[in-house]
Amino acid sequence: MPNLACMKISGFHKQMGDQIHLLTEYSGFNEFDKVYLSKVFTATRYPPEVLKMENVEYGGTGFYLDQAPELPYEIEHAMPDYSLYADWLKGKGEEGKKSKKYKYYRDYSIGFLTRGCFRQCPFCVNKNKTVSVPASPVYEFYNPQKKKICLLDDNFLACGEWSALLGQLRETGRPVQFRQGLDIRLITRQKSRELASCRLDGDLLFAFDNIKDKETVIEKMKIINPIFQESKRIKFYVLTGFDADGRYDWTFWKQDILQAFERIRILMGVRAYPYIMRYEKYQESPYRGMYVNLSRWCNQPQMYKQMSFREFCHLSKEGSACRTYLEEYERDFPEISSYFDMKF
Ligand code: SF4
């Protein structure tokens, strides 16, 4: 994804008549009056010494998690500079012009219509606000030259003005994607109908992070399915590898895999697709390979749709890592077997 904070900072400075360059390496900082560094993910690496440079300003959840300072008002509400990545994209040649990999750099207006969320999920960096409120009207970030709109809202449906905001989106006539997913627990018949009346881009995304929500997911899908009637693929982010109690012991790793399969079973039952999200701690699991297998199966919808987990793993040769992970887990926990054979 392009970095929206950098695009807004660039947009603001261009309005002020400043010259802007996108730096893609950590060098040459001294040639600039000011260098901005923005980081979304903690895992993104950088040379720590650059943060001490006098002309460097840095921010974002990748540096500060939930304590990240907000952008100043005039930057937050500046039109993003959609040309910031233009030269970089040109350097990608034909791939940059066509590949799906670069679509957000090329084809989308990007922004937040709302900010904030009341849920306070333990794995989420959105802890500073306890309500979802309007943030930017669509005209603040909508560029008519872009074919589509990508929204990064935290919890769009929790905002009281959701209906009016959907109206703003409809007026643009552009297909819209709720990139962070929508809150299935807040779905009503009216919300589903109004969402269906928008041009939605790609899959309709929700999250099924906690097995405790299983009844809700089933009930809400009874509302959604007749309204969308398979005109949209309904997909759920399925978080794995996160232990709210922070134990990360053997019992947790066993239960986590079993519960992920149980959530997938429920989603299959309501004709929805899972998208496995792996919390970085999964790398410490003795069943790390199962997380990789599970993601490879679920996150390729054609595979998930056509074959069971076992069939998918058996596409690999006997003795391959993929098959070994499956066999070892099944040997340790035979109760998993029926999950391995379920089909969409
Ligand atoms: S519902 Fe989504 S945005 Fe809200 S706290 Fe949970 S994960 Fe974060």
Boltz pocket constraint, residues with backbone or C-beta under 6 A from the ligand:
constraints:
  - pocket:
      binder: B
      contacts: [[A, 116], [A, 117], [A, 118], [A, 119], [A, 120], [A, 121], [A, 124], [A, 125], [A, 126], [A, 154], [A, 155], [A, 183]]
      max_distance: 6.0
